[in-house]
C-alpha cells in the first residue's frame, strides 16, 4: 500500500516539521543514542504471548464493512456490501474478507469497545496506550502523554539477538512512542519496502563497498583511538565517551547473524510470499513473522488510509482483499509453525465509523462502536465478544473500554497493567487506570 494521509492531509513526515522526529520513531544510531529514565516494579505474571503483532489501521476502519456487518439494517446504514457466513455459526464478516472468514475458528472479534474520543489524535492515543489524553487535543495532534504498548513491552522485555525490542513498519503511529520511558524505547522504524526486489534495511547492512574485513578493521581502529589518554581518562562531560556504548550496540546489530537473517525476506519460498500477497503490506506481515522468530517481542504494522469520509465502498473494494490476504496468511503461517500460541495478533484502529452513510458515500468518525480482531496467544477462537445494536450505532452488550483492551494486551505479555511507573520527575503513574482485562480472551 502507498503512503496515506488522514482527513486533515497530515502525513508522517509532517511531524518532523513540528520538531517531533525523535519522539516518533528513529533510525538505529539515533535510537541507540537517545535515552531516557524510567522506573518500574517487578511483576511475575504468566506470559502467554512472547510477542505481539499489532496491525494498526490508521484513520478508523469501518466496523460495518469489516467485522460487524448489519444486513438487516436500512440501506443507508448497511451499505453496499453483503454479509457472508464464516466458519463459525452466527459469526458474519464483510464479503471482502473471505479468507479471514474461513479461519474464524482461530479468531476472537470484539465488537463492543467504545470510548468518547472521536478525533484521530485523541482516539489514536487512547487505543495505542490505554490512557485517555489528559487535555483536549485536536484531530491532527501527535499526542504523547503515556507510553505505547510497544514501548512498554520494549522496556519490560529488553532486546534479544542484537535486535531492538520494538519495531514499527513503515512508520510509527502518532501515539506509538515512549513518552517518559525515554527515546531508547521508541520503535526501530523500517521504512524500506520488503516488496521491492532489492530490499535492504537502512542501518542493518554494511554500506555498499564496505566489506566485513574493512568493517572489522574500522572497529579495531576505533578501539585503538578509544585507548588514547584523553578518552581513557573518561573526562566528565566529554561527548566522545557518551558515544561508545551506542556505537557498540550499533556494531552488534550490524554484525548479528540473527539480525541479518531476520530481514532476509527473499529467502522465503516464492509460494509463501505469494500467499501473503505481493504488496508492501503483505510482505511486511511476512517480515513481522520473521522478526517474531528472531525474538522481537513487539511489532506494529502501520497501515494508513482508513479515514473514509468519501468513496468508502470503492476504496474498500481495493483495500480489504489485501488486508484479508495478508492477515489470514500471517495467522495461518504462525499456526503452521507452532508459533500462534505464543504470538498475539491484533487488528484495530482508533474508532469505528458512523451508522449513516454521508452525502459523499463515506462514513465519518464514530467512537461509540468499533471492532477489534484478535488471534493467537491462547485466545479462545471462534467467538464474538460483545455486540452493537441492530444498526451498529453503539456497543450495547458487554460494553468494554480501551483500558480493558490495554490490560488484556499487557496480561497476555506477562506485564502487570496495574503496576505503577515513576516518571523522571518522580510522579507515580499507573500503567492502566482500570486493570480489568477482557476475561473471554483468557482460556
GINOR-V95441 format. One record per pair of residues at least 24 apart in sequence whose ideal C-beta (glycine too) atoms are under 7 Angstrom apart, sorted by the first residue. I is the first residue (numbers start at 1). J is the second residue. D is the distance in whole Angstrom. If there is no record, write none. Layout:
BEGIN
i: {I	I}
j: {J	J}
d: {D	D}
END
This chain:
BEGIN
i: {1	1	1	1	1	1	3	4	4	6	6	6	6	7	7	8	8	10	12	15	18	20	22	23	23	23	23	24	24	24	25	25	25	25	25	25	26	26	26	27	27	28	28	28	28	29	29	29	31	31	31	32	32	32	33	34	34	35	35	35	36	36	36	36	36	36	36	37	37	38	38	38	38	38	39	39	40	40	41	41	43	43	43	45	45	45	45	46	47	47	48	48	48	49	49	49	49	49	49	50	50	50	51	51	51	51	51	52	52	52	52	52	52	53	53	53	53	53	53	54	54	54	55	55	55	55	55	56	56	56	56	56	56	57	57	57	57	57	58	58	58	58	58	58	59	59	59	59	59	60	60	60	60	60	60	60	60	60	61	61	62	62	62	62	62	63	63	63	63	63	63	64	64	65	65	66	66	66	67	67	67	67	68	68	68	68	69	69	70	70	70	72	73	73	73	76	76	77	77	77	77	79	79	80	88	91	94	96	96	96	96	96	97	97	98	99	99	99	100	100	100	103	103	103	104	105	105	106	106	106	106	107	107	107	108	108	108	108	108	108	108	108	108	109	109	109	109	110	110	110	110	110	110	110	111	111	111	111	111	111	112	112	112	112	112	112	112	112	112	113	113	113	113	113	113	113	114	114	114	114	114	114	115	115	115	116	117	118	118	118	118	119	120	121	123	123	123	124	124	124	124	125	126	127	127	127	128	128	128	129	129	130	130	130	130	130	130	131	142	143	143	144	144	144	145	146	147	147	147	147	148	148	148	149	149	150	150	150	150	151	151	151	151	151	152	152	153	153	153	153	154	154	155	155	156	157	160	161	161	161	161	161	162	162	162	162	162	163	163	163	163	163	163	163	164	165	165	165	166	167	167	167	168	168	169	169	169	169	170	170	171	172	173	173	176	180	180	187	193	194	194	194	194	195	195	195	195	199	199	201	204	204	204	204	206	219	258	262	262	262	265	275	276	276	277	277	277	279	281	281	282	282	282	285	285	285	285	289	289	289	292	292	306	308	308	309	309	309	310	310	310	311	311	312	312	312	313	331	334	340	341	341	342	343	343	344	344	344	345	345	345	346	346	347	347	348	355	355	355	368	368	368	369	369	369	372	374	377	378	379	380	383	385	385	400	401	403	403	403	404	404	404	404	405	406	407	407	407	407	407	408	408	408	411}
j: {279	280	281	303	305	322	304	304	305	58	59	120	307	307	309	139	140	140	171	142	142	142	183	144	177	183	186	142	172	177	168	171	172	186	187	189	183	186	189	202	203	188	203	250	253	203	246	250	164	186	188	246	249	250	246	183	184	182	183	184	178	180	181	182	183	184	424	182	424	155	180	181	182	421	421	422	419	421	419	420	415	416	419	411	414	415	416	414	413	414	377	378	412	342	343	344	377	412	413	297	342	343	292	296	297	298	343	153	298	344	346	409	413	288	292	299	301	343	345	149	300	346	301	303	327	346	347	173	300	301	302	303	349	303	306	347	348	349	173	302	303	304	306	349	304	305	306	307	349	123	306	307	349	350	351	352	353	365	306	349	308	312	352	353	363	352	353	369	370	371	392	353	392	94	316	94	97	371	93	109	371	373	111	371	388	392	93	94	390	391	392	390	390	391	392	356	357	355	356	391	392	313	357	313	382	384	320	316	317	320	321	324	320	324	324	324	325	328	324	327	328	328	331	332	382	381	382	331	335	375	381	373	375	381	374	375	379	380	381	383	385	440	441	371	373	384	385	371	372	374	385	386	400	438	371	384	385	386	387	388	385	386	387	388	395	397	398	399	400	370	372	395	400	401	402	405	367	368	369	394	395	399	367	401	402	367	367	351	365	366	367	365	350	174	350	351	367	173	174	175	350	175	402	348	350	402	173	175	176	175	406	402	403	405	406	407	432	433	174	174	175	175	177	179	179	179	178	179	180	181	175	176	177	298	409	176	187	298	300	177	178	181	185	186	415	431	297	298	413	415	185	298	181	185	415	297	295	256	258	259	294	295	252	253	256	258	259	253	258	259	262	294	295	296	188	296	297	298	298	291	296	299	300	302	284	287	301	302	284	302	302	302	300	302	300	423	424	300	280	265	283	284	287	278	279	280	283	265	266	263	253	254	259	263	254	251	294	290	291	294	290	329	326	329	322	325	326	322	322	326	322	325	326	326	327	329	330	330	333	334	339	343	349	362	363	360	362	364	360	361	362	361	362	361	362	363	361	375	376	376	376	378	377	376	377	376	377	412	374	375	376	372	374	372	373	372	391	392	393	393	394	395	393	394	395	405	441	412	443	441	443	440	438	440	438	434	432	433	434	434	436	437	438	438	432	432	434	435	436	437	437	438	441	437}
d: {6	6	5	6	7	7	7	4	3	7	5	5	5	5	6	6	4	5	4	5	7	6	5	6	5	7	7	7	5	6	6	7	4	6	5	4	7	5	7	6	5	7	4	6	6	7	7	6	7	6	6	4	5	6	5	3	6	5	7	4	7	7	6	1	6	6	7	6	5	6	6	4	6	6	7	4	6	5	6	7	7	4	6	6	5	7	6	7	7	3	5	5	5	6	6	4	4	4	5	7	4	7	4	6	5	7	5	7	5	4	7	7	6	5	7	5	7	7	5	7	5	5	5	7	6	7	4	5	6	7	5	7	7	5	4	7	7	4	6	6	7	4	6	6	6	6	4	3	6	7	6	6	5	5	5	7	6	6	4	5	6	7	7	4	6	4	7	6	6	4	6	7	6	5	5	6	7	6	6	5	4	6	5	5	6	6	7	6	7	6	5	7	6	5	7	6	6	5	6	5	7	7	6	5	4	6	7	7	7	4	6	7	6	5	7	5	6	4	5	6	5	6	6	6	6	5	4	6	7	5	4	6	5	6	5	7	5	7	6	5	6	7	6	6	6	5	7	7	4	7	5	6	7	7	5	6	7	5	6	6	7	2	6	7	4	6	5	5	5	6	6	7	5	7	7	6	6	5	6	7	4	6	5	6	5	6	6	6	5	7	4	7	6	7	3	5	6	6	5	5	5	4	5	6	5	5	6	4	6	6	7	5	5	7	2	7	5	7	4	6	5	6	5	5	7	6	5	5	7	5	6	5	6	7	6	6	6	4	6	6	4	5	4	7	7	7	5	4	6	7	5	6	5	5	5	4	4	6	4	7	6	5	5	5	3	6	5	7	7	5	7	6	7	6	4	6	5	7	5	6	6	5	4	6	5	7	6	7	7	7	5	7	7	6	6	4	6	7	5	5	4	6	5	6	6	5	4	6	7	5	6	6	6	6	7	6	5	5	5	4	7	5	6	4	6	4	5	5	6	5	7	6	4	4	7	7	5	6	6	6	7	5	6	5	6	6	4	6	4	6	4	6	6	6	5	6	6	5	6	5	7	5	7	5	7	5	4	5	7	5	5	7	5	7	4	4	5	6	5	7	4	7	7	6	5	7	7	5	5	5	6	6	7	5	6	7	5	6	4	7	6	6	5	7	5	5	7	5	6	4	4	5	5	5}
END
